[in-house]
Amino acid sequence: MQTLKLADDLMPLARNGFKRVTVRTGSRGIVPGPMVFEATDGSEEDVLVNVTQATVVSLREAPLWALEGESLRTSQELWAVLERFYPTVTLDSQITCNRV
């Protein structure tokens, strides 16, 4: 089964169906189908989700559905959010966008 680590503070959003999009740097090999979100420190219970779409693009080409899923309007805004987890990310970085 596919797994993806998720920040502990985001786990309740995933559990309640409000966290519907994830974005990670690089190509993660994620495919449509079942996936488990795991808390980064293990303090939250795992959440089973179903990946409906997975796309690998440059950050500058982030799909609209990924931006909207994070309540953003531009790839510049997404860049600022990703810097929390990936300080060296650039607009040319490859990212994997997943819709669940």
Secondary structure, 3 states (H helix, E strand, C coil): CEEEEECHHHHHHHHCCCCCEEEEECCCCCCCEEEEEEECCCCCCCEEEEECEEEEEEHHHCCHHHHHHCCCCCHHHHHHHHCCCCCCCCCCCEEEEEEC
